[in-house]
Amino acid sequence: MNNAKYDQIRADVREQYGKVARSEGCGCAPGCCGPSPQNSLALGYDEKDLSSVPEGANMGLGCGNPQAIAAIKPGETVLDLGAGGGFDAFLAAAKVGPSGRVIGVDMTPDMVAKARDNARRANAANVEFRLGEIEHLPVADATVDVIISNCVINLSPDKAQVFKDALRVLRPGGRLAISDVVALKPLPEELATDLAAMTGCIAGAATTQTIRELLEAAGFSDIRIAVKQESREFIRQWLPGSGAEDYVASASIEAHRPH
């Protein structure tokens, strides 16, 4: 895939999620029925999580719960890739406490503006949101303890670069804990080339083998990938009638930067 194609995919994704941010939810994206509590509860969050974040932060756009595997501790620095309205970033902020720090990065200006507004209204002093691409993070080398992400890396046309830059910003011994969509088998041509499937976290999914190889090539160790077969039930709702649930599923992906 050439740079022009990469740029076009990024532009399409940015446009789509800008629409989602401006319209308070609906679009051809995960949770496109709207950011209802039921969407997040189905992904592994609980009522306490939903009630603890600023109104508008939970946009129902995830495919899992990276908080469940991140083991975030007080005082840590957490980086959220594709932070959206800030839902996972605010949950992480509560765990790191006043001595910790959370940085959310998103390439969509409307999402960053929304997240920053949410942070102001919540007086969340230990959270900040930065505009940038996850392939080229606006974060200094070796400054992050844990990276989280929820259904975002599949949207990148250059996943190898995402993982390379993730390793760069992690401290030695730092960890990656993400939820993402993975491909179970090759997508049919009509689904693989469909714009709604590309911006809706389906067509850009890589296989678990590819993800493992990319993580290893970037320098990660202790790689663990657990496919959530039950996720195919909610994926069925993303593009009804497309059969996407037969080809992709959500997975928990963990890895470490070696000491």
N, C-alpha and C positions, 0 to 999 in steps of 0.2 A: 504494500500500500504506500503510495507516494505522499509527500507533504501536503499537496493540494487536497487530496482525499481526506487526510487527517483533519485539515482545517475545516473542510466542509462538514464533517461529522461533528466536530466541536461546535461549529456555528449552529447546526441543527439542534444539538442538545441544549446549547445556551438559550436559543430562541424558545424551545419548548418549556424549559424550566423557568424561564422568565415569565412566560404566560401563566404557569402554575403559581408562581409567587404573587403575581398581580391579581389572579382570580381567586385566591384563597384556597387553591387545591386542585380543581378538576383539570384533567388533561390526559394525554395518552402516556401516563406514567403509573408506576405502582400506586395503589390506593386511589385510582382515578375516580372512584365513586365518591370521593371526598374524604377529608381527613377526620373520619369518625373514630371514636374511641375503640370501636370494635376492630378496626384495622390493626391498631397497635397491640391490642390485647391478644389478637391472633398470632402476633409475631413474638410473643414472650414477655412483653412488658406487663406491669400490673397497674391497678388503679392509683396507687401511690405515685408511681412514675408519672402518670398522666396529669395528676393534680399538682405536681410539684414544679412544673415548668410554666413559663409565661404563656398566656393565651396567644395562639397563633404560631407557637414554636413547633408543635406537632402537626405536621402536614400530611401524615399518613403515607410517606413515600418510601418506607423501608421494605426490607425483605427478611428481616431477622432482628436479633437484639445483640449487638456487639458488647453491650455492657455486661452481659451474662458470662462472657469469656475473658474480658479484659483484666479482671482482678485489680481494678484501679485503687490506689492507696493514697492516703492523705499526703500532701506535699509534692505529689508527682506533677510533671508537665505532660499534658495530653494533647494530641493533635487529631482533629476530626477532619478527614478528607471528604469533601463534598458536604459541608455542614448544613446546607439548606436553611431552614428557619431556625436551626439551633437546638433541636430537640435533644439529640444525644450529647451535644456540647454542654447543655445546662444540667443534664443528669450527671455527666462527668464532673462538672464544677462542684456539685454538692459532695462528691466523693473525695476530691482532692482537697477541699476545704480552703480556708483563706491563705494557707501557706503554699498552696498549689496553683496551677495555672492551666487554662484550657485555651487552645487556639483552634478556631474553625476556619477552614479555607474553602472557598467556593468560587467558581469561575463566572457565576451569573450575578451581575451587579444588583438585580432586583432582589435576589436571595440574600446577598450580603447586607443590603439596606434593611431588609426585613429582620434579619437576625440581629443587626446592631440596634434596631428599634426595640426589639424584644429584650435585649440586654439592658438597655437604658430603663425601660419600664420595670424591669425586675431588680434594678440596682445590682447587677451581677458584676462586681468589681474584678473578679478573677477570670473573666471570659472576654476574649476579643475575637473579632471576625475580620479576616483578610481576604481581599480579592486576589485570586490567582488560580493557575492551573495546577492540578495535582501531579502533572508530569514535571513541573518546574516550581516547586513549592517556595513561597516567600518566607522561608524559615531557615535559620542559621544551622550550620553543621553540628551534629552531635549535641542537640539541646533538648531532645524529646525522650521521655521515658516510655510512652505507649502511644501507638497510632491506632485509632478506631476509624471505621467507615461502615456505612450502611447502604448497600445496593448502589454503589457509585462507580467502582473501578471497572465494572463491566461496560460502562458507558465510554471509557477511554479507548481510543483507537491505537494507543501505544502503551500497553500494559507493562511492557518490559521497562520503559522509562519511569512509569509510576513506581515500580518496585525498587528501581535503582535509586530514585530520589528519596523514597521512604527510608531506605537503608542509610542514606547520607545524613538525614536529620535525626535519626535515632542515636542515642548514646550507646556505647558498647554494653551489651546485655539488655538493651531495650527490646520491646516486643511489639508485634503487629497482631491485632485482634479485630477481624472484620467479618461482617456478614455480606455475602454477595451472591449473585446468581451465576451458576455454572451450567455448562452444556452437558447433557447426558448422552447426546448423540448428534450427528450433523443435522442442522436445520434444513428443511426443504427450501429451494431457491426462493419461492414466493414469500417465505417468512424471513429469510436471511437478508433480503433486499428491501423489506418493507420499512418505510420511515418510522411508522408508529412503533414497530417492533424494535428498531434501533434506539429510539429515544425513550422507549418504554422498558428498558432493561431486559430485553430478550435476545435480539439479534447480535448484540456485542458480547454475549457470554462465551467464555473460553472453557475448555474441558478441565477437569481436575488435574489431569496429567500435564497440560500446558501450564496451568497456574503453578504447579509444583516445579516444573522446569524453569519457569521465569523467576521464581523466588530463589531457587538454587543458583541460577546464573547471576542474580543480583548480589548474592552473598549471604542470604539468609540460611539459618539452620533450624533444627527442631520443628520442621514443618508438619502441621497437622491439618487435614481437610476433612470435614465431616458433612456429608450431604444430608439434607433434611428432606426425606422423601415426602413427608406430610405437607411440605410447602406447596406441592403441586396443586393442592386444593385452592389456595388463594391465588396462585398464579393463573389458574383457570379464568379468574375474573378480570385479568389485566387486558387481554384481547379476546373477548368472548367469541367462541366459534373458530378460533385460529388453530386450536390444538397445541398451543405453546407449552402447556403443562406436560406434554409428552416428550418434550425436548430439553427443557431446562428445569432446574430446581434451585432452591436456596441452599447455601452451605456456610458453615463456620470455618474460617481460615485463620490459623495461628502460625506464627513464626517468630524467631528471635534474631537479633543482630548478635553475632558472636562477641564474646568479651575480648 
